[in-house]
Amino acid sequence: MKILYEAKASASGGRSGHVTTSNGTLDLQLAMPKELGGTGETLPNPEQLFAAGYAACFDSALNFVAARQKVELSGTRVDATVGIGSREGGGFGLAVRLDVTIQGVPREQAEALLKAADAACPYSNAVRGNVDVELTLA
C-alpha cells in the first residue's frame, strides 16, 4: 500500500490519561466512562474518538463514491455508535453501528451507495472481519 498521509498521536495514562497529536491539533484529557468503572467525568473517551473518526471517514467515503458515480446528493450524515464489552474468549471487543442518512436519491440508489462507501472506507476496511459493524440506512 502506498501511504498518502500519516497521523501520529501519543497517549499516557490510559483511559483516564491524556492524548495529543504530533501537530498539536488534538490535546485532550480523557476520562473513563462510569459504565467501565470511571467517575463519570464529562471528558472524551477512546470510544467517542473512534466513533467520531469512523463517522467522518465513512461520510467522506460516501461522498467520494457518489462523486465518482456522478451522483449528486443533497445531504449526508453518519451517526456512529461504538460499544465496548467483554468477549467470550476473554479480553474486550468493539461493536459499531453506523446510521447513515443519504438525501437526494431513491432508496435503492442510496443502498447501493452505502455498500460502495463501506467497500471504500478505510475504517470499514480496517475493522472488517474483526469488529461487528451494522450499517443502517435512515
N, C-alpha and C positions, 0 to 999 in steps of 0.2 A: 504494500500500500504506500502510495506517495503521500506523505504528511503535508497538508496545506497550512495548518495552523496548530500551535500547541498552547495549551493553557497550563499554568503552573500554580498550585496552591499549597499552602502549608497549614498543618493543624497541630496544636498542642493542647493537652488537657482533655482529649477525647470529646465525648458528647456534651460535656459541661465546660468545654475549653474555648479556644479562640481559633479562628481561621482567617487567613489572609491570602490574597493573590500576589504574585510576584510584581505585578504592575501597580499594586495599591488600590485598585478599584473596588476590591472587596476586603473589608476589615470588620469582622463580626465576632462578637461574643456569642457563644451557644449556650443553650440550656436543655437538659434532658426533660422530655415531656413527663408530666405527672404519671401517665399511664405506664411509663417504664421505670418508675421509681424516683423521678425528679421532683423538684419543688413546685413545678407548675409555673415557674417564672416565664414572663412573656418575652421570650427571646427565640430566635430561629433555631431549628434543629436540622440534622442532616437529611431527614426525610422531606422536610419542606424545601430545602435547597435542591434536592433531586427532583421533586415534583415540579418546581419552577423551571429547572433546566430542561426536563423532559417536555413539559408543556410548550415552552418556547421553541424548542428544536422541532417538535412534531408539527407545530403550526407553521414554522418556516418550511419544512418538508412538504406540507400540504400545499402551500402557495407556490413552491418550486415546481411540483408536479403539475399543478393546474396551469402555470405559465408555460411549461414545456408542451402541454397538450393544447395550448392556446384556448384555455377555458377561462372566461372572465368570471370572477367571484365577487359578490357584493359584500362579503364579510366572512371571517372565520374566527373561531375561538376554540381553544383547547383547555379544558379543566382537568388537571391531573390530580389523582388521589393516590398516594403511596402509603401502603400499610406495611408494618413490620411485625413479625411474630416468630414464635418458636417453630422449628422444623421437626418433623417426626424423627429424623435420624440424628438430631442434635444440632446445635447452633441456631442461627437465626436466618430468616429469609425475608424477601420483599414480595409484595404483590402490588400491581399497578392497575388503575382503571383510568382510561382516557375517555372523557365525554367530549365529543367533537361536534361543533356546530359549523355547518357549511351553508352559506346563504347564496342564493342566486342561481342554483342549478336544480334540476329534478332529483328526487331522492336516489334513483338508480345511478345517476351520474355521480352523485355525492358519495355513494357507497363504493364506486369504482375508484374515486379519488382517495378515499380513506384507505383502501387496500394499497394503492400505489404509494401513498405517503408512508404507510407502515413499512413498505419494502425499501423506501429511500432514506428514512430517518436513521441517523447514526445511533441514537439512543435505542431505538427499536432493534436495530441490528446487534447492538452490544448485549442486550439482555435476552434476546430470542433463545429459547430453549433452557433458560436458567431462571427467569422470572415470569410468573404468570401475568400476562397483560391482557386486560379486557378492553376492547375497543367498542364504544357505543356512539352511534350517530344520533345526535339530538334532533 
